[in-house]
Amino acid sequence: MFRFLAILSLSFLTACAGSVADRSHKVTVITEPPGAACTLERNGVRSRLVGATPLFFIATRDGGDIEVECKLAGYETTAGTLHSGLEPLMLGNVIAGGIIGGLVGIVRDTGTGFTHRYPGRIRIVLAPLPASLPASTALRD
């Protein structure tokens, strides 16, 4: 019985990713060429980023992907996706707490969003718009 209580009490003292990771983190948007205006869309909500690339925004941890769309005069509108991945610090739950403590930490982190993380940057390459045909080669009726 003592052994069971000792293991149970230790499981509540274990680390979790949420205790050492932030609730949000910085993501940098880089475009080639620079100077583009970008918008974000996540979970059906669209928002405009202030400024021109390169720029950054603060992403709250979430399981949903973030669509980044960038526009620049003379270039095609181009989009890229930031995929939500698992937070590597979650492994600390199992390492520090073993099976029971790890499960407790993972359940707690899942409820707070600490299990997810986005890449620290996204790079979007904008293609130039095709040049219009010269008047001498335009089709005639």
Wavefront OBJ file of the C-alpha trace (Angstrom):
o trace
v 0.000 0.000 0.000
v 2.843 2.377 0.846
v 4.448 1.757 -2.551
v 1.172 2.585 -4.352
v 0.712 5.850 -2.404
v 4.330 6.848 -3.055
v 3.933 6.320 -6.803
v 0.608 8.155 -6.828
v 2.006 11.153 -4.948
v 5.060 11.339 -7.225
v 2.819 11.382 -10.283
v 1.353 14.707 -9.140
v 4.811 16.242 -8.697
v 5.973 15.480 -12.221
v 6.698 18.108 -14.820
v 4.401 18.827 -17.687
v 5.059 20.669 -20.942
v 2.632 23.356 -19.842
v 4.741 24.289 -16.859
v 7.798 25.163 -18.948
v 6.291 26.135 -22.328
v 4.515 29.362 -23.183
v 0.829 29.481 -24.107
v 1.856 31.188 -27.369
v 4.956 31.676 -29.454
v 6.375 33.904 -32.188
v 6.044 32.924 -35.874
v 7.937 34.883 -38.545
v 6.488 35.343 -42.050
v 9.101 35.780 -44.784
v 8.271 36.376 -48.454
v 10.419 36.512 -51.533
v 10.383 39.266 -52.564
v 9.840 41.081 -49.243
v 7.203 43.760 -48.726
v 4.039 41.671 -49.099
v 0.820 42.175 -47.141
v -0.435 38.982 -45.502
v -3.570 37.615 -43.866
v -4.039 34.632 -41.568
v -6.932 32.214 -41.359
v -7.393 29.691 -38.570
v -10.542 27.810 -37.665
v -12.560 29.939 -40.106
v -11.406 33.254 -38.616
v -9.479 35.576 -40.947
v -7.219 38.382 -39.725
v -4.858 40.823 -41.425
v -1.271 41.154 -40.275
v -0.085 44.710 -39.723
v 2.952 45.749 -41.738
v 4.837 44.262 -44.655
v 7.030 41.179 -44.738
v 9.230 40.202 -43.119
v 7.017 40.345 -40.050
v 5.903 38.186 -37.171
v 2.779 37.322 -35.236
v 2.079 35.558 -31.970
v 0.394 32.173 -32.430
v -1.574 30.722 -29.566
v -1.230 26.978 -29.274
v -4.060 25.204 -31.072
v -4.691 22.006 -32.967
v -5.788 23.838 -36.113
v -3.557 24.714 -39.037
v -2.962 28.376 -39.957
v -3.337 29.459 -43.590
v -1.060 32.399 -44.498
v -1.942 34.304 -47.696
v 0.346 37.038 -49.045
v -0.180 39.667 -51.772
v 2.226 42.053 -53.467
v 1.603 44.264 -56.516
v 2.954 42.607 -59.668
v 2.956 39.130 -58.100
v 0.455 36.301 -57.810
v -1.329 35.944 -54.480
v 0.298 32.968 -52.789
v -0.650 30.971 -49.707
v 1.138 28.595 -47.386
v 0.082 26.539 -44.393
v 1.528 26.349 -40.905
v 0.712 22.880 -39.644
v 0.151 22.379 -35.945
v 2.557 19.770 -34.597
v 3.163 18.110 -31.276
v 5.190 19.969 -28.665
v 8.507 18.126 -28.147
v 8.474 19.033 -24.438
v 5.611 16.561 -24.008
v 8.233 13.808 -23.891
v 9.277 15.315 -20.570
v 5.939 14.188 -19.156
v 6.867 10.545 -19.642
v 10.573 10.932 -18.838
v 9.973 12.837 -15.595
v 6.797 11.152 -14.507
v 6.905 7.651 -15.868
v 3.732 6.105 -17.206
v 1.279 7.423 -14.608
v 2.799 10.903 -14.252
v 3.236 11.130 -18.006
v -0.423 10.377 -18.605
v -1.484 12.940 -15.999
v 0.755 15.571 -17.619
v -0.423 14.758 -21.138
v -4.092 14.972 -20.144
v -3.497 18.319 -18.423
v -1.452 19.672 -21.372
v -4.067 18.560 -23.897
v -6.728 20.528 -22.066
v -4.636 23.703 -22.098
v -3.321 23.468 -25.670
v 0.301 22.950 -24.630
v 0.520 19.756 -26.708
v 0.618 21.789 -29.953
v 3.282 23.958 -31.551
v 3.680 25.745 -34.878
v 6.950 26.082 -36.800
v 8.855 29.251 -35.924
v 8.681 30.631 -39.457
v 7.024 30.287 -42.840
v 8.618 31.261 -46.158
v 6.362 32.095 -49.100
v 7.765 32.629 -52.602
v 5.599 34.931 -54.734
v 5.595 34.289 -58.502
v 5.619 37.347 -60.788
v 2.452 37.949 -62.781
v 2.871 37.096 -66.462
v 3.686 40.169 -68.535
v 0.881 41.283 -70.842
v 1.335 40.541 -74.537
v 2.838 43.337 -76.615
v 0.307 45.069 -78.897
v 2.004 43.715 -82.055
v 1.402 40.073 -81.037
v -2.131 40.455 -79.705
v -4.797 38.377 -81.463
v -6.923 40.261 -83.948
v -10.491 39.518 -85.070
l 1 2 3 4 5 6 7 8 9 10 11 12 13 14 15 16 17 18 19 20 21 22 23 24 25 26 27 28 29 30 31 32 33 34 35 36 37 38 39 40 41 42 43 44 45 46 47 48 49 50 51 52 53 54 55 56 57 58 59 60 61 62 63 64 65 66 67 68 69 70 71 72 73 74 75 76 77 78 79 80 81 82 83 84 85 86 87 88 89 90 91 92 93 94 95 96 97 98 99 100 101 102 103 104 105 106 107 108 109 110 111 112 113 114 115 116 117 118 119 120 121 122 123 124 125 126 127 128 129 130 131 132 133 134 135 136 137 138 139 140 141
